[in-house]
Amino acid sequence: MRPALETQLGHSPAMFLDRNELAELTGRCRSAAQARALKAMGIEHRLRPNGSIVVLRAHVEKLFGVASMPERRLKNTEPDWSAI
């Protein structure tokens, strides 16, 4: 499922891209090739101890201009002076 569809259905998307999404994004299957592709695209990533790659979904969505959840506005904490 795509993140937008998951959100519409009430599911929260995973924090990290999964293997399939990473392969689709980079066009590569091997971790070393994926890391080179991510670096070339300017996408931050980390290597796990087992050599697999971790990419934050929010970072990719921000880079590609996907609208994220609307920003929460802080509640107005001022008293309603017109009520006095």
PDB file of N, CA, C and O in Angstrom:
ATOM      1  N   MET A   1       0.826  -1.191   0.000  1.00  0.00           N
ATOM      2  CA  MET A   1       0.000   0.000   0.000  1.00  0.00           C
ATOM      3  C   MET A   1       0.867   1.250   0.000  1.00  0.00           C
ATOM      4  O   MET A   1       1.920   1.288   0.636  1.00  0.00           O
ATOM      5  N   ARG A   2       0.435   2.224  -0.686  1.00  0.00           N
ATOM      6  CA  ARG A   2       1.132   3.502  -0.696  1.00  0.00           C
ATOM      7  C   ARG A   2       0.818   4.271   0.577  1.00  0.00           C
ATOM      8  O   ARG A   2      -0.264   4.106   1.141  1.00  0.00           O
ATOM      9  N   PRO A   3       1.753   5.122   1.050  1.00  0.00           N
ATOM     10  CA  PRO A   3       1.530   5.864   2.293  1.00  0.00           C
ATOM     11  C   PRO A   3       0.250   6.683   2.301  1.00  0.00           C
ATOM     12  O   PRO A   3      -0.461   6.703   3.306  1.00  0.00           O
ATOM     13  N   ALA A   4      -0.058   7.361   1.193  1.00  0.00           N
ATOM     14  CA  ALA A   4      -1.254   8.203   1.164  1.00  0.00           C
ATOM     15  C   ALA A   4      -2.507   7.348   1.348  1.00  0.00           C
ATOM     16  O   ALA A   4      -3.433   7.734   2.062  1.00  0.00           O
ATOM     17  N   LEU A   5      -2.526   6.189   0.699  1.00  0.00           N
ATOM     18  CA  LEU A   5      -3.669   5.296   0.807  1.00  0.00           C
ATOM     19  C   LEU A   5      -3.768   4.729   2.221  1.00  0.00           C
ATOM     20  O   LEU A   5      -4.863   4.606   2.770  1.00  0.00           O
ATOM     21  N   GLU A   6      -2.611   4.381   2.813  1.00  0.00           N
ATOM     22  CA  GLU A   6      -2.618   3.863   4.180  1.00  0.00           C
ATOM     23  C   GLU A   6      -3.209   4.889   5.135  1.00  0.00           C
ATOM     24  O   GLU A   6      -3.996   4.544   6.017  1.00  0.00           O
ATOM     25  N   THR A   7      -2.826   6.158   4.957  1.00  0.00           N
ATOM     26  CA  THR A   7      -3.326   7.213   5.829  1.00  0.00           C
ATOM     27  C   THR A   7      -4.827   7.371   5.645  1.00  0.00           C
ATOM     28  O   THR A   7      -5.549   7.572   6.621  1.00  0.00           O
ATOM     29  N   GLN A   8      -5.312   7.283   4.403  1.00  0.00           N
ATOM     30  CA  GLN A   8      -6.737   7.415   4.149  1.00  0.00           C
ATOM     31  C   GLN A   8      -7.515   6.278   4.797  1.00  0.00           C
ATOM     32  O   GLN A   8      -8.651   6.463   5.232  1.00  0.00           O
ATOM     33  N   LEU A   9      -6.901   5.103   4.860  1.00  0.00           N
ATOM     34  CA  LEU A   9      -7.568   3.947   5.434  1.00  0.00           C
ATOM     35  C   LEU A   9      -7.427   3.888   6.950  1.00  0.00           C
ATOM     36  O   LEU A   9      -7.965   2.984   7.589  1.00  0.00           O
ATOM     37  N   GLY A  10      -6.711   4.843   7.525  1.00  0.00           N
ATOM     38  CA  GLY A  10      -6.580   4.882   8.965  1.00  0.00           C
ATOM     39  C   GLY A  10      -5.346   4.186   9.503  1.00  0.00           C
ATOM     40  O   GLY A  10      -5.156   4.131  10.718  1.00  0.00           O
ATOM     41  N   HIS A  11      -4.504   3.653   8.634  1.00  0.00           N
ATOM     42  CA  HIS A  11      -3.271   3.021   9.070  1.00  0.00           C
ATOM     43  C   HIS A  11      -2.155   4.052   9.033  1.00  0.00           C
ATOM     44  O   HIS A  11      -2.122   4.903   8.144  1.00  0.00           O
ATOM     45  N   SER A  12      -1.244   3.981   9.990  1.00  0.00           N
ATOM     46  CA  SER A  12      -0.111   4.895   9.931  1.00  0.00           C
ATOM     47  C   SER A  12       0.994   4.231   9.131  1.00  0.00           C
ATOM     48  O   SER A  12       1.278   3.051   9.338  1.00  0.00           O
ATOM     49  N   PRO A  13       1.624   4.963   8.223  1.00  0.00           N
ATOM     50  CA  PRO A  13       2.693   4.380   7.419  1.00  0.00           C
ATOM     51  C   PRO A  13       3.912   4.091   8.284  1.00  0.00           C
ATOM     52  O   PRO A  13       4.111   4.715   9.326  1.00  0.00           O
ATOM     53  N   ALA A  14       4.716   3.146   7.843  1.00  0.00           N
ATOM     54  CA  ALA A  14       5.934   2.787   8.559  1.00  0.00           C
ATOM     55  C   ALA A  14       6.906   3.958   8.554  1.00  0.00           C
ATOM     56  O   ALA A  14       6.899   4.778   7.636  1.00  0.00           O
ATOM     57  N   MET A  15       7.737   4.030   9.579  1.00  0.00           N
ATOM     58  CA  MET A  15       8.704   5.112   9.705  1.00  0.00           C
ATOM     59  C   MET A  15       9.792   5.027   8.618  1.00  0.00           C
ATOM     60  O   MET A  15      10.299   6.048   8.153  1.00  0.00           O
ATOM     61  N   PHE A  16      10.136   3.803   8.227  1.00  0.00           N
ATOM     62  CA  PHE A  16      11.204   3.597   7.252  1.00  0.00           C
ATOM     63  C   PHE A  16      10.650   2.971   5.974  1.00  0.00           C
ATOM     64  O   PHE A  16       9.632   2.278   5.998  1.00  0.00           O
ATOM     65  N   LEU A  17      11.330   3.222   4.866  1.00  0.00           N
ATOM     66  CA  LEU A  17      10.961   2.559   3.623  1.00  0.00           C
ATOM     67  C   LEU A  17      11.251   1.076   3.755  1.00  0.00           C
ATOM     68  O   LEU A  17      12.228   0.687   4.395  1.00  0.00           O
ATOM     69  N   ASP A  18      10.409   0.245   3.155  1.00  0.00           N
ATOM     70  CA  ASP A  18      10.689  -1.195   3.182  1.00  0.00           C
ATOM     71  C   ASP A  18      11.594  -1.566   2.003  1.00  0.00           C
ATOM     72  O   ASP A  18      11.907  -0.720   1.165  1.00  0.00           O
ATOM     73  N   ARG A  19      12.006  -2.822   1.945  1.00  0.00           N
ATOM     74  CA  ARG A  19      12.946  -3.271   0.900  1.00  0.00           C
ATOM     75  C   ARG A  19      12.422  -2.999  -0.507  1.00  0.00           C
ATOM     76  O   ARG A  19      13.165  -2.553  -1.382  1.00  0.00           O
ATOM     77  N   ASN A  20      11.143  -3.273  -0.713  1.00  0.00           N
ATOM     78  CA  ASN A  20      10.560  -3.075  -2.040  1.00  0.00           C
ATOM     79  C   ASN A  20      10.544  -1.593  -2.424  1.00  0.00           C
ATOM     80  O   ASN A  20      10.861  -1.236  -3.558  1.00  0.00           O
ATOM     81  N   GLU A  21      10.176  -0.746  -1.482  1.00  0.00           N
ATOM     82  CA  GLU A  21      10.140   0.696  -1.757  1.00  0.00           C
ATOM     83  C   GLU A  21      11.543   1.233  -2.034  1.00  0.00           C
ATOM     84  O   GLU A  21      11.734   2.079  -2.908  1.00  0.00           O
ATOM     85  N   LEU A  22      12.513   0.732  -1.283  1.00  0.00           N
ATOM     86  CA  LEU A  22      13.896   1.157  -1.475  1.00  0.00           C
ATOM     87  C   LEU A  22      14.405   0.740  -2.861  1.00  0.00           C
ATOM     88  O   LEU A  22      15.075   1.517  -3.542  1.00  0.00           O
ATOM     89  N   ALA A  23      14.082  -0.484  -3.269  1.00  0.00           N
ATOM     90  CA  ALA A  23      14.474  -0.959  -4.595  1.00  0.00           C
ATOM     91  C   ALA A  23      13.785  -0.150  -5.694  1.00  0.00           C
ATOM     92  O   ALA A  23      14.396   0.170  -6.714  1.00  0.00           O
ATOM     93  N   GLU A  24      12.504   0.178  -5.479  1.00  0.00           N
ATOM     94  CA  GLU A  24      11.761   0.976  -6.462  1.00  0.00           C
ATOM     95  C   GLU A  24      12.329   2.387  -6.562  1.00  0.00           C
ATOM     96  O   GLU A  24      12.461   2.932  -7.658  1.00  0.00           O
ATOM     97  N   LEU A  25      12.662   2.973  -5.423  1.00  0.00           N
ATOM     98  CA  LEU A  25      13.203   4.327  -5.393  1.00  0.00           C
ATOM     99  C   LEU A  25      14.549   4.413  -6.089  1.00  0.00           C
ATOM    100  O   LEU A  25      14.788   5.329  -6.876  1.00  0.00           O
ATOM    101  N   THR A  26      15.433   3.458  -5.804  1.00  0.00           N
ATOM    102  CA  THR A  26      16.802   3.515  -6.330  1.00  0.00           C
ATOM    103  C   THR A  26      16.964   2.839  -7.682  1.00  0.00           C
ATOM    104  O   THR A  26      17.889   3.154  -8.430  1.00  0.00           O
ATOM    105  N   GLY A  27      16.072   1.917  -7.995  1.00  0.00           N
ATOM    106  CA  GLY A  27      16.234   1.135  -9.213  1.00  0.00           C
ATOM    107  C   GLY A  27      17.323   0.090  -9.069  1.00  0.00           C
ATOM    108  O   GLY A  27      17.796  -0.454 -10.067  1.00  0.00           O
ATOM    109  N   ARG A  28      17.727  -0.197  -7.840  1.00  0.00           N
ATOM    110  CA  ARG A  28      18.808  -1.143  -7.554  1.00  0.00           C
ATOM    111  C   ARG A  28      18.342  -2.154  -6.519  1.00  0.00           C
ATOM    112  O   ARG A  28      17.452  -1.867  -5.719  1.00  0.00           O
ATOM    113  N   CYS A  29      18.954  -3.357  -6.537  1.00  0.00           N
ATOM    114  CA  CYS A  29      18.604  -4.413  -5.585  1.00  0.00           C
ATOM    115  C   CYS A  29      19.647  -4.584  -4.488  1.00  0.00           C
ATOM    116  O   CYS A  29      19.299  -4.892  -3.348  1.00  0.00           O
ATOM    117  N   ARG A  30      20.894  -4.394  -4.812  1.00  0.00           N
ATOM    118  CA  ARG A  30      21.968  -4.605  -3.840  1.00  0.00           C
ATOM    119  C   ARG A  30      22.185  -3.359  -2.990  1.00  0.00           C
ATOM    120  O   ARG A  30      22.069  -2.230  -3.466  1.00  0.00           O
ATOM    121  N   SER A  31      22.502  -3.595  -1.716  1.00  0.00           N
ATOM    122  CA  SER A  31      22.659  -2.492  -0.759  1.00  0.00           C
ATOM    123  C   SER A  31      23.716  -1.480  -1.194  1.00  0.00           C
ATOM    124  O   SER A  31      23.491  -0.274  -1.087  1.00  0.00           O
ATOM    125  N   ALA A  32      24.858  -1.948  -1.679  1.00  0.00           N
ATOM    126  CA  ALA A  32      25.934  -1.029  -2.079  1.00  0.00           C
ATOM    127  C   ALA A  32      25.475  -0.139  -3.228  1.00  0.00           C
ATOM    128  O   ALA A  32      25.745   1.062  -3.234  1.00  0.00           O
ATOM    129  N   ALA A  33      24.784  -0.728  -4.199  1.00  0.00           N
ATOM    130  CA  ALA A  33      24.275   0.046  -5.335  1.00  0.00           C
ATOM    131  C   ALA A  33      23.176   1.004  -4.886  1.00  0.00           C
ATOM    132  O   ALA A  33      23.101   2.132  -5.374  1.00  0.00           O
ATOM    133  N   GLN A  34      22.325   0.565  -3.961  1.00  0.00           N
ATOM    134  CA  GLN A  34      21.283   1.431  -3.436  1.00  0.00           C
ATOM    135  C   GLN A  34      21.896   2.626  -2.710  1.00  0.00           C
ATOM    136  O   GLN A  34      21.425   3.753  -2.861  1.00  0.00           O
ATOM    137  N   ALA A  35      22.943   2.385  -1.925  1.00  0.00           N
ATOM    138  CA  ALA A  35      23.601   3.471  -1.188  1.00  0.00           C
ATOM    139  C   ALA A  35      24.185   4.500  -2.163  1.00  0.00           C
ATOM    140  O   ALA A  35      24.090   5.703  -1.921  1.00  0.00           O
ATOM    141  N   ARG A  36      24.781   4.039  -3.248  1.00  0.00           N
ATOM    142  CA  ARG A  36      25.335   4.975  -4.252  1.00  0.00           C
ATOM    143  C   ARG A  36      24.213   5.793  -4.888  1.00  0.00           C
ATOM    144  O   ARG A  36      24.348   7.002  -5.078  1.00  0.00           O
ATOM    145  N   ALA A  37      23.110   5.128  -5.214  1.00  0.00           N
ATOM    146  CA  ALA A  37      21.984   5.824  -5.836  1.00  0.00           C
ATOM    147  C   ALA A  37      21.385   6.852  -4.873  1.00  0.00           C
ATOM    148  O   ALA A  37      21.075   7.973  -5.274  1.00  0.00           O
ATOM    149  N   LEU A  38      21.225   6.473  -3.620  1.00  0.00           N
ATOM    150  CA  LEU A  38      20.671   7.403  -2.626  1.00  0.00           C
ATOM    151  C   LEU A  38      21.581   8.611  -2.448  1.00  0.00           C
ATOM    152  O   LEU A  38      21.107   9.743  -2.352  1.00  0.00           O
ATOM    153  N   LYS A  39      22.881   8.372  -2.404  1.00  0.00           N
ATOM    154  CA  LYS A  39      23.837   9.473  -2.262  1.00  0.00           C
ATOM    155  C   LYS A  39      23.746  10.410  -3.463  1.00  0.00           C
ATOM    156  O   LYS A  39      23.772  11.630  -3.304  1.00  0.00           O
ATOM    157  N   ALA A  40      23.640   9.846  -4.657  1.00  0.00           N
ATOM    158  CA  ALA A  40      23.539  10.657  -5.872  1.00  0.00           C
ATOM    159  C   ALA A  40      22.258  11.495  -5.881  1.00  0.00           C
ATOM    160  O   ALA A  40      22.239  12.597  -6.430  1.00  0.00           O
ATOM    161  N   MET A  41      21.190  10.973  -5.274  1.00  0.00           N
ATOM    162  CA  MET A  41      19.914  11.692  -5.224  1.00  0.00           C
ATOM    163  C   MET A  41      19.826  12.642  -4.038  1.00  0.00           C
ATOM    164  O   MET A  41      18.855  13.388  -3.913  1.00  0.00           O
ATOM    165  N   GLY A  42      20.829  12.623  -3.165  1.00  0.00           N
ATOM    166  CA  GLY A  42      20.819  13.502  -2.000  1.00  0.00           C
ATOM    167  C   GLY A  42      19.875  13.041  -0.906  1.00  0.00           C
ATOM    168  O   GLY A  42      19.385  13.848  -0.116  1.00  0.00           O
ATOM    169  N   ILE A  43      19.624  11.744  -0.863  1.00  0.00           N
ATOM    170  CA  ILE A  43      18.725  11.189   0.144  1.00  0.00           C
ATOM    171  C   ILE A  43      19.560  10.611   1.279  1.00  0.00           C
ATOM    172  O   ILE A  43      20.393   9.727   1.076  1.00  0.00           O
ATOM    173  N   GLU A  44      19.319  11.128   2.472  1.00  0.00           N
ATOM    174  CA  GLU A  44      20.055  10.652   3.634  1.00  0.00           C
ATOM    175  C   GLU A  44      19.636   9.223   3.963  1.00  0.00           C
ATOM    176  O   GLU A  44      18.462   8.862   3.876  1.00  0.00           O
ATOM    177  N   HIS A  45      20.622   8.427   4.339  1.00  0.00           N
ATOM    178  CA  HIS A  45      20.374   7.038   4.686  1.00  0.00           C
ATOM    179  C   HIS A  45      21.437   6.577   5.672  1.00  0.00           C
ATOM    180  O   HIS A  45      22.470   7.225   5.841  1.00  0.00           O
ATOM    181  N   ARG A  46      21.174   5.469   6.309  1.00  0.00           N
ATOM    182  CA  ARG A  46      22.107   4.872   7.269  1.00  0.00           C
ATOM    183  C   ARG A  46      22.238   3.392   6.947  1.00  0.00           C
ATOM    184  O   ARG A  46      21.321   2.768   6.415  1.00  0.00           O
ATOM    185  N   LEU A  47      23.390   2.854   7.279  1.00  0.00           N
ATOM    186  CA  LEU A  47      23.618   1.423   7.136  1.00  0.00           C
ATOM    187  C   LEU A  47      23.433   0.748   8.484  1.00  0.00           C
ATOM    188  O   LEU A  47      23.964   1.197   9.500  1.00  0.00           O
ATOM    189  N   ARG A  48      22.681  -0.320   8.476  1.00  0.00           N
ATOM    190  CA  ARG A  48      22.522  -1.129   9.684  1.00  0.00           C
ATOM    191  C   ARG A  48      23.764  -2.006   9.836  1.00  0.00           C
ATOM    192  O   ARG A  48      24.529  -2.166   8.885  1.00  0.00           O
ATOM    193  N   PRO A  49      23.968  -2.569  11.015  1.00  0.00           N
ATOM    194  CA  PRO A  49      25.113  -3.467  11.200  1.00  0.00           C
ATOM    195  C   PRO A  49      25.131  -4.651  10.231  1.00  0.00           C
ATOM    196  O   PRO A  49      26.201  -5.165   9.904  1.00  0.00           O
ATOM    197  N   ASN A  50      23.956  -5.087   9.771  1.00  0.00           N
ATOM    198  CA  ASN A  50      23.899  -6.218   8.833  1.00  0.00           C
ATOM    199  C   ASN A  50      24.111  -5.783   7.381  1.00  0.00           C
ATOM    200  O   ASN A  50      24.064  -6.614   6.474  1.00  0.00           O
ATOM    201  N   GLY A  51      24.344  -4.485   7.153  1.00  0.00           N
ATOM    202  CA  GLY A  51      24.610  -3.982   5.806  1.00  0.00           C
ATOM    203  C   GLY A  51      23.387  -3.484   5.062  1.00  0.00           C
ATOM    204  O   GLY A  51      23.515  -2.907   3.983  1.00  0.00           O
ATOM    205  N   SER A  52      22.204  -3.694   5.617  1.00  0.00           N
ATOM    206  CA  SER A  52      20.999  -3.190   4.949  1.00  0.00           C
ATOM    207  C   SER A  52      20.883  -1.684   5.181  1.00  0.00           C
ATOM    208  O   SER A  52      21.509  -1.126   6.082  1.00  0.00           O
ATOM    209  N   ILE A  53      20.078  -1.052   4.357  1.00  0.00           N
ATOM    210  CA  ILE A  53      19.954   0.406   4.359  1.00  0.00           C
ATOM    211  C   ILE A  53      18.654   0.835   5.019  1.00  0.00           C
ATOM    212  O   ILE A  53      17.615   0.193   4.866  1.00  0.00           O
ATOM    213  N   VAL A  54      18.736   1.940   5.760  1.00  0.00           N
ATOM    214  CA  VAL A  54      17.560   2.520   6.414  1.00  0.00           C
ATOM    215  C   VAL A  54      17.360   3.925   5.858  1.00  0.00           C
ATOM    216  O   VAL A  54      18.285   4.737   5.839  1.00  0.00           O
ATOM    217  N   VAL A  55      16.137   4.200   5.405  1.00  0.00           N
ATOM    218  CA  VAL A  55      15.783   5.518   4.888  1.00  0.00           C
ATOM    219  C   VAL A  55      14.487   5.953   5.545  1.00  0.00           C
ATOM    220  O   VAL A  55      13.498   5.220   5.537  1.00  0.00           O
ATOM    221  N   LEU A  56      14.497   7.153   6.113  1.00  0.00           N
ATOM    222  CA  LEU A  56      13.286   7.687   6.730  1.00  0.00           C
ATOM    223  C   LEU A  56      12.270   8.064   5.655  1.00  0.00           C
ATOM    224  O   LEU A  56      12.585   8.787   4.710  1.00  0.00           O
ATOM    225  N   ARG A  57      11.058   7.568   5.814  1.00  0.00           N
ATOM    226  CA  ARG A  57       9.976   7.871   4.868  1.00  0.00           C
ATOM    227  C   ARG A  57       9.708   9.378   4.817  1.00  0.00           C
ATOM    228  O   ARG A  57       9.508   9.940   3.740  1.00  0.00           O
ATOM    229  N   ALA A  58       9.704  10.027   5.978  1.00  0.00           N
ATOM    230  CA  ALA A  58       9.408  11.458   6.034  1.00  0.00           C
ATOM    231  C   ALA A  58      10.435  12.269   5.243  1.00  0.00           C
ATOM    232  O   ALA A  58      10.082  13.265   4.612  1.00  0.00           O
ATOM    233  N   HIS A  59      11.701  11.851   5.272  1.00  0.00           N
ATOM    234  CA  HIS A  59      12.747  12.562   4.529  1.00  0.00           C
ATOM    235  C   HIS A  59      12.490  12.478   3.027  1.00  0.00           C
ATOM    236  O   HIS A  59      12.592  13.476   2.313  1.00  0.00           O
ATOM    237  N   VAL A  60      12.160  11.290   2.560  1.00  0.00           N
ATOM    238  CA  VAL A  60      11.891  11.094   1.132  1.00  0.00           C
ATOM    239  C   VAL A  60      10.647  11.873   0.725  1.00  0.00           C
ATOM    240  O   VAL A  60      10.638  12.521  -0.321  1.00  0.00           O
ATOM    241  N   GLU A  61       9.605  11.818   1.534  1.00  0.00           N
ATOM    242  CA  GLU A  61       8.378  12.546   1.212  1.00  0.00           C
ATOM    243  C   GLU A  61       8.632  14.044   1.164  1.00  0.00           C
ATOM    244  O   GLU A  61       8.088  14.741   0.309  1.00  0.00           O
ATOM    245  N   LYS A  62       9.452  14.538   2.073  1.00  0.00           N
ATOM    246  CA  LYS A  62       9.769  15.975   2.081  1.00  0.00           C
ATOM    247  C   LYS A  62      10.541  16.361   0.823  1.00  0.00           C
ATOM    248  O   LYS A  62      10.243  17.377   0.196  1.00  0.00           O
ATOM    249  N   LEU A  63      11.537  15.545   0.453  1.00  0.00           N
ATOM    250  CA  LEU A  63      12.338  15.846  -0.742  1.00  0.00           C
ATOM    251  C   LEU A  63      11.504  15.835  -2.020  1.00  0.00           C
ATOM    252  O   LEU A  63      11.734  16.632  -2.930  1.00  0.00           O
ATOM    253  N   PHE A  64      10.535  14.923  -2.077  1.00  0.00           N
ATOM    254  CA  PHE A  64       9.725  14.797  -3.278  1.00  0.00           C
ATOM    255  C   PHE A  64       8.454  15.645  -3.224  1.00  0.00           C
ATOM    256  O   PHE A  64       7.631  15.586  -4.137  1.00  0.00           O
ATOM    257  N   GLY A  65       8.293  16.428  -2.163  1.00  0.00           N
ATOM    258  CA  GLY A  65       7.178  17.364  -2.094  1.00  0.00           C
ATOM    259  C   GLY A  65       5.841  16.746  -1.786  1.00  0.00           C
ATOM    260  O   GLY A  65       4.804  17.321  -2.116  1.00  0.00           O
ATOM    261  N   VAL A  66       5.839  15.580  -1.158  1.00  0.00           N
ATOM    262  CA  VAL A  66       4.573  14.958  -0.777  1.00  0.00           C
ATOM    263  C   VAL A  66       4.030  15.710   0.425  1.00  0.00           C
ATOM    264  O   VAL A  66       4.750  15.957   1.392  1.00  0.00           O
ATOM    265  N   ALA A  67       2.778  16.066   0.359  1.00  0.00           N
ATOM    266  CA  ALA A  67       2.159  16.786   1.472  1.00  0.00           C
ATOM    267  C   ALA A  67       2.067  15.857   2.667  1.00  0.00           C
ATOM    268  O   ALA A  67       1.516  14.760   2.579  1.00  0.00           O
ATOM    269  N   SER A  68       2.606  16.304   3.769  1.00  0.00           N
ATOM    270  CA  SER A  68       2.529  15.506   4.978  1.00  0.00           C
ATOM    271  C   SER A  68       1.301  15.917   5.775  1.00  0.00           C
ATOM    272  O   SER A  68       0.484  16.722   5.326  1.00  0.00           O
ATOM    273  N   MET A  69       1.193  15.359   6.939  1.00  0.00           N
ATOM    274  CA  MET A  69       0.068  15.685   7.799  1.00  0.00           C
ATOM    275  C   MET A  69       0.049  17.194   8.042  1.00  0.00           C
ATOM    276  O   MET A  69       1.110  17.806   8.169  1.00  0.00           O
ATOM    277  N   PRO A  70      -1.123  17.800   8.108  1.00  0.00           N
ATOM    278  CA  PRO A  70      -1.175  19.237   8.370  1.00  0.00           C
ATOM    279  C   PRO A  70      -0.539  19.560   9.716  1.00  0.00           C
ATOM    280  O   PRO A  70      -0.659  18.808  10.683  1.00  0.00           O
ATOM    281  N   GLU A  71       0.138  20.697   9.745  1.00  0.00           N
ATOM    282  CA  GLU A  71       0.776  21.098  10.994  1.00  0.00           C
ATOM    283  C   GLU A  71      -0.283  21.396  12.040  1.00  0.00           C
ATOM    284  O   GLU A  71      -1.307  22.019  11.759  1.00  0.00           O
ATOM    285  N   ARG A  72      -0.012  20.938  13.244  1.00  0.00           N
ATOM    286  CA  ARG A  72      -0.941  21.226  14.333  1.00  0.00           C
ATOM    287  C   ARG A  72      -0.705  22.646  14.805  1.00  0.00           C
ATOM    288  O   ARG A  72       0.430  23.060  15.045  1.00  0.00           O
ATOM    289  N   ARG A  73      -1.766  23.365  14.930  1.00  0.00           N
ATOM    290  CA  ARG A  73      -1.667  24.737  15.424  1.00  0.00           C
ATOM    291  C   ARG A  73      -1.803  24.729  16.926  1.00  0.00           C
ATOM    292  O   ARG A  73      -2.591  23.973  17.496  1.00  0.00           O
ATOM    293  N   LEU A  74      -1.028  25.577  17.555  1.00  0.00           N
ATOM    294  CA  LEU A  74      -1.112  25.692  18.998  1.00  0.00           C
ATOM    295  C   LEU A  74      -2.419  26.374  19.370  1.00  0.00           C
ATOM    296  O   LEU A  74      -2.859  27.314  18.708  1.00  0.00           O
ATOM    297  N   LYS A  75      -3.021  25.889  20.425  1.00  0.00           N
ATOM    298  CA  LYS A  75      -4.258  26.487  20.899  1.00  0.00           C
ATOM    299  C   LYS A  75      -3.973  27.879  21.436  1.00  0.00           C
ATOM    300  O   LYS A  75      -2.933  28.121  22.049  1.00  0.00           O
ATOM    301  N   ASN A  76      -4.893  28.777  21.204  1.00  0.00           N
ATOM    302  CA  ASN A  76      -4.751  30.120  21.730  1.00  0.00           C
ATOM    303  C   ASN A  76      -4.969  30.060  23.234  1.00  0.00           C
ATOM    304  O   ASN A  76      -6.023  29.633  23.706  1.00  0.00           O
ATOM    305  N   THR A  77      -3.948  30.497  23.988  1.00  0.00           N
ATOM    306  CA  THR A  77      -4.033  30.432  25.446  1.00  0.00           C
ATOM    307  C   THR A  77      -4.394  31.792  26.054  1.00  0.00           C
ATOM    308  O   THR A  77      -4.404  31.948  27.275  1.00  0.00           O
ATOM    309  N   GLU A  78      -4.683  32.746  25.218  1.00  0.00           N
ATOM    310  CA  GLU A  78      -5.088  34.072  25.706  1.00  0.00           C
ATOM    311  C   GLU A  78      -6.533  34.003  26.208  1.00  0.00           C
ATOM    312  O   GLU A  78      -7.365  33.306  25.627  1.00  0.00           O
ATOM    313  N   PRO A  79      -6.820  34.725  27.283  1.00  0.00           N
ATOM    314  CA  PRO A  79      -8.200  34.768  27.762  1.00  0.00           C
ATOM    315  C   PRO A  79      -9.096  35.533  26.782  1.00  0.00           C
ATOM    316  O   PRO A  79      -8.622  36.389  26.034  1.00  0.00           O
ATOM    317  N   ASP A  80     -10.348  35.228  26.793  1.00  0.00           N
ATOM    318  CA  ASP A  80     -11.321  35.925  25.949  1.00  0.00           C
ATOM    319  C   ASP A  80     -11.755  37.162  26.709  1.00  0.00           C
ATOM    320  O   ASP A  80     -12.674  37.117  27.526  1.00  0.00           O
ATOM    321  N   TRP A  81     -11.081  38.271  26.428  1.00  0.00           N
ATOM    322  CA  TRP A  81     -11.350  39.527  27.157  1.00  0.00           C
ATOM    323  C   TRP A  81     -12.711  40.103  26.815  1.00  0.00           C
ATOM    324  O   TRP A  81     -13.253  40.897  27.584  1.00  0.00           O
ATOM    325  N   SER A  82     -13.269  39.724  25.686  1.00  0.00           N
ATOM    326  CA  SER A  82     -14.586  40.251  25.310  1.00  0.00           C
ATOM    327  C   SER A  82     -15.698  39.662  26.190  1.00  0.00           C
ATOM    328  O   SER A  82     -16.807  40.194  26.235  1.00  0.00           O
ATOM    329  N   ALA A  83     -15.394  38.574  26.878  1.00  0.00           N
ATOM    330  CA  ALA A  83     -16.394  37.945  27.749  1.00  0.00           C
ATOM    331  C   ALA A  83     -16.551  38.659  29.078  1.00  0.00           C
ATOM    332  O   ALA A  83     -17.480  38.370  29.832  1.00  0.00           O
ATOM    333  N   ILE A  84     -15.654  39.589  29.372  1.00  0.00           N
ATOM    334  CA  ILE A  84     -15.708  40.299  30.678  1.00  0.00           C
ATOM    335  C   ILE A  84     -16.603  41.512  30.576  1.00  0.00           C
ATOM    336  O   ILE A  84     -16.777  42.235  31.558  1.00  0.00           O
TER     337      ILE A  84
END
